[in-house]
Amino acid sequence: MSLIDDALSLHAATLESAAGEPVTYQFGALTIAIEHAVRGQSQFDAVQSDGDSYTEVRTVDWIVRSALMIDPETQQKVEPCVGATITDSSGAIYDVVPSLNPTGWRWSNSHRVSYRIHTTSRQSSS
């Protein structure tokens, strides 16, 4: 591992310990308990529902180290995908949805240490 890779891994671990929270990632029968996911950018996006009215949708990006996305049965790495859900410790559910990337996620940096998973909140409070 290069020095920059070591530094990025240390940064990810520090961010997780300072701002991380436990979440559950679920897609079909696959369930992954993630000890530390970091709530990234959160905003309200205006989505046009018809010609005159708009609906606001809360979007939340979750930052999850790719090394934590492991299928507990096969021990293989799993990439996030559209249609999955993330549930936080309060029970709020977030649906993984497409954003700039149709897969619903992108790398958080060029060194591919963490996923930035794009979600929308099913519940208004979280």
C-alpha positions in Angstrom: 0.0 0.0 0.0 1.3 3.5 -0.8 1.7 6.2 1.7 -1.3 8.1 0.3 -3.5 4.9 0.5 -2.4 4.4 4.1 -3.3 8.1 4.9 -6.7 7.8 3.2 -7.5 4.6 5.1 -6.5 6.3 8.4 -8.7 9.3 7.4 -11.7 7.0 6.7 -11.3 5.3 10.0 -11.0 8.6 11.9 -14.1 10.0 10.1 -16.0 6.8 11.0 -15.1 7.0 14.7 -15.9 10.7 14.9 -19.1 10.8 12.8 -20.1 7.2 12.0 -23.2 5.4 13.1 -24.4 1.9 12.8 -26.6 1.1 9.8 -28.0 -1.9 8.0 -27.7 -2.3 4.3 -30.2 -4.6 2.7 -30.8 -5.8 -0.8 -33.2 -8.8 -1.2 -32.0 -11.6 1.1 -28.6 -9.9 1.6 -28.2 -8.0 4.9 -25.0 -6.3 6.0 -24.6 -4.8 9.4 -22.2 -1.8 9.0 -20.8 -0.6 12.3 -19.8 2.9 11.0 -21.4 4.7 8.1 -21.1 8.4 7.8 -24.0 10.6 6.8 -22.7 12.7 4.0 -24.4 15.5 2.2 -28.1 15.9 3.1 -30.4 18.2 1.2 -33.9 18.7 0.0 -34.3 18.4 -3.8 -37.4 19.8 -5.5 -39.0 17.2 -7.7 -41.6 18.4 -10.1 -44.8 16.3 -9.7 -46.9 18.1 -12.2 -46.9 21.4 -14.1 -47.7 23.7 -11.2 -46.6 22.0 -7.9 -43.4 20.7 -6.6 -42.6 18.0 -4.0 -39.4 18.1 -1.9 -37.5 14.9 -1.4 -34.8 14.5 1.2 -31.6 13.1 -0.2 -28.8 11.7 2.0 -25.4 10.5 0.8 -23.9 7.8 3.0 -20.2 7.3 3.1 -19.2 3.7 3.6 -15.8 2.2 3.4 -15.8 -0.4 0.7 -14.0 -2.8 3.0 -17.1 -2.9 5.2 -19.4 -4.0 2.3 -18.8 -7.7 2.7 -21.5 -10.4 2.2 -21.5 -12.2 5.6 -22.2 -15.6 3.9 -19.7 -15.5 1.0 -17.2 -13.1 2.4 -17.1 -11.3 -1.0 -17.2 -7.6 -1.4 -20.5 -6.2 -2.5 -21.1 -3.0 -4.5 -24.2 -0.9 -3.5 -27.0 -1.0 -5.9 -30.3 0.8 -6.7 -33.2 -0.8 -5.0 -31.3 -1.5 -1.8 -32.1 0.2 1.6 -30.1 1.6 4.4 -31.7 1.7 7.8 -30.2 3.8 10.5 -30.3 3.1 14.3 -33.5 5.1 14.8 -35.3 3.0 12.2 -35.4 5.6 9.4 -35.2 3.9 6.0 -33.3 5.3 3.0 -33.7 3.9 -0.5 -30.7 3.7 -2.7 -31.6 5.6 -5.9 -29.8 6.7 -9.0 -28.1 10.2 -9.0 -25.4 11.3 -11.3 -24.5 7.7 -11.6 -27.3 5.2 -12.5 -25.8 2.7 -10.0 -26.8 4.8 -7.0 -23.2 5.2 -5.8 -19.9 6.6 -6.7 -16.4 6.5 -5.2 -15.9 9.2 -2.5 -12.4 9.9 -3.9 -10.0 8.8 -6.7 -8.4 6.2 -4.4 -11.6 4.2 -4.1 -11.5 3.9 -0.3 -15.2 4.5 0.3 -18.5 4.5 -1.5 -20.7 7.5 -1.5 -24.2 5.9 -1.6 -27.0 8.2 -2.8 -30.4 7.7 -1.0 -33.7 9.3 -0.4 -35.4 9.2 2.9 -38.7 7.3 3.3 -39.5 9.1 6.6 -39.5 12.9 7.1 -37.5 12.6 10.4 -34.1 11.1 10.9 
